[in-house]
Amino acid sequence: MPQFDTAAFFNQLFYLTVIFYVFYILLLHSYLPGLTRILKVRRKKLEIASLQGSSFQGERETTSNGYEAVLTGFSGQSRQTLTSSLQGGEDWSATLVPSKEKTELAGSNGTFLQLIASLRAQRVVISTLLK
């Protein structure tokens, strides 16, 4: 077998060692410093981004708190406006409706009550016929 030939074995081992050390020295002096430089730059960028992210987080919180404060203030004002409008409507209807019922709506109310009574009577008749 040629790989176990003792005459060529020393030459193969020698050149393998030489090529490995040349590759190792080349890697150590040219590629690794560039790689460490890239990793340092990335680390710095991540630190800067995290600091900016925390400042944006604070800005987002202050904006959110301000928005909620404005929303709370306007909801209180709208609640007051709605309650005052409701109270005004109740007061208006309490003063107007009784006088209108006595004068203008008296005939309409009577007709409405007669219509309801006739509908109930028809329903009772129909239900008794269906039983």
C-alpha positions as CSV (number, residue, x, y, z in Angstrom):
1,M,0.0,0.0,0.0
2,P,1.4,3.3,-1.0
3,Q,0.3,5.3,2.0
4,F,2.4,3.1,4.3
5,D,5.5,3.5,2.1
6,T,8.2,4.5,4.6
7,A,10.3,6.3,2.0
8,A,7.5,8.8,1.1
9,F,5.9,8.9,4.6
10,F,8.4,11.4,6.0
11,N,8.1,13.8,3.1
12,Q,4.3,13.7,3.3
13,L,4.3,14.4,7.0
14,F,6.8,17.2,6.7
15,Y,4.9,19.0,3.9
16,L,1.6,18.6,5.8
17,T,3.1,20.2,8.9
18,V,4.7,23.0,6.9
19,I,1.4,23.8,5.0
20,F,-0.6,23.6,8.3
21,Y,1.8,26.1,10.0
22,V,1.8,28.5,7.0
23,F,-2.0,28.4,6.9
24,Y,-2.2,28.9,10.7
25,I,0.2,32.0,10.6
26,L,-1.6,33.4,7.6
27,L,-5.0,33.0,9.4
28,L,-3.6,34.4,12.7
29,H,-2.1,37.6,11.1
30,S,-4.6,38.5,8.4
31,Y,-8.1,37.0,9.0
32,L,-8.5,37.0,12.8
33,P,-7.7,40.7,13.3
34,G,-10.3,41.7,10.7
35,L,-12.8,39.3,12.3
36,T,-12.2,40.7,15.8
37,R,-12.5,44.3,14.4
38,I,-15.9,43.4,12.8
39,L,-17.1,41.9,16.1
40,K,-16.1,44.9,18.1
41,V,-17.9,47.2,15.6
42,R,-21.0,45.1,15.9
43,R,-20.9,45.2,19.7
44,K,-20.5,49.0,19.7
45,K,-23.5,49.3,17.3
46,L,-25.6,47.1,19.5
47,E,-24.7,49.1,22.6
48,I,-25.6,52.4,20.8
49,A,-28.9,50.9,19.5
50,S,-29.8,49.6,23.0
51,L,-29.2,53.1,24.4
52,Q,-31.3,54.7,21.7
53,G,-34.0,52.1,22.2
54,S,-34.2,52.9,25.9
55,S,-34.5,56.6,25.1
56,F,-37.2,55.8,22.6
57,Q,-38.9,53.7,25.2
58,G,-39.0,56.7,27.6
59,E,-40.3,59.0,24.9
60,R,-43.0,56.4,24.0
61,E,-44.1,56.2,27.7
62,T,-44.3,60.0,28.0
63,T,-46.3,60.3,24.8
64,S,-48.6,57.5,25.9
65,N,-49.1,59.1,29.4
66,G,-49.8,62.5,27.8
67,Y,-52.3,61.0,25.4
68,E,-54.1,59.2,28.2
69,A,-54.2,62.4,30.3
70,V,-55.8,64.3,27.4
71,L,-58.2,61.5,26.7
72,T,-59.2,61.4,30.4
73,G,-59.8,65.2,30.5
74,F,-61.9,65.1,27.3
75,S,-63.9,62.1,28.5
76,G,-64.7,64.0,31.7
77,Q,-65.8,67.0,29.8
78,S,-67.9,64.9,27.4
79,R,-69.5,63.2,30.4
80,Q,-70.4,66.5,31.9
81,T,-71.9,67.8,28.6
82,L,-73.9,64.6,28.2
83,T,-75.3,64.7,31.7
84,S,-76.2,68.4,31.4
85,S,-77.9,67.7,28.1
86,L,-79.8,64.8,29.5
87,Q,-80.9,66.8,32.5
88,G,-82.0,69.7,30.2
89,G,-84.0,67.2,28.1
90,E,-85.7,65.7,31.1
91,D,-86.6,69.2,32.4
92,W,-87.9,70.2,29.1
93,S,-90.0,67.1,28.7
94,A,-91.3,67.3,32.3
95,T,-92.6,70.8,31.6
96,L,-93.8,70.4,28.1
97,V,-95.3,66.9,27.9
98,P,-98.1,67.3,30.6
99,S,-99.4,70.5,29.0
100,K,-99.3,68.9,25.5
101,E,-101.1,65.8,26.7
102,K,-103.9,67.8,28.1
103,T,-104.4,70.0,25.0
104,E,-103.1,68.6,21.7
105,L,-102.5,64.9,22.4
106,A,-105.7,64.1,24.3
107,G,-107.4,62.7,21.2
108,S,-104.4,60.9,20.0
109,N,-103.9,59.2,23.4
110,G,-107.6,58.1,23.4
111,T,-107.3,56.7,19.9
112,F,-104.0,54.9,20.8
113,L,-105.6,53.2,23.8
114,Q,-108.6,52.1,21.8
115,L,-106.3,50.6,19.1
116,I,-104.3,48.7,21.7
117,A,-107.6,47.4,23.3
118,S,-108.9,46.2,20.0
119,L,-105.6,44.4,19.2
120,R,-105.7,42.7,22.5
121,A,-109.2,41.6,22.0
122,Q,-108.4,40.2,18.6
123,R,-105.4,38.3,20.0
124,V,-107.6,36.8,22.8
125,V,-110.2,35.7,20.3
126,I,-107.6,34.2,17.9
127,S,-105.9,32.4,20.8
128,T,-109.2,30.9,22.1
129,L,-110.1,29.8,18.5
130,L,-106.8,28.1,18.1
131,K,-107.1,26.1,21.3
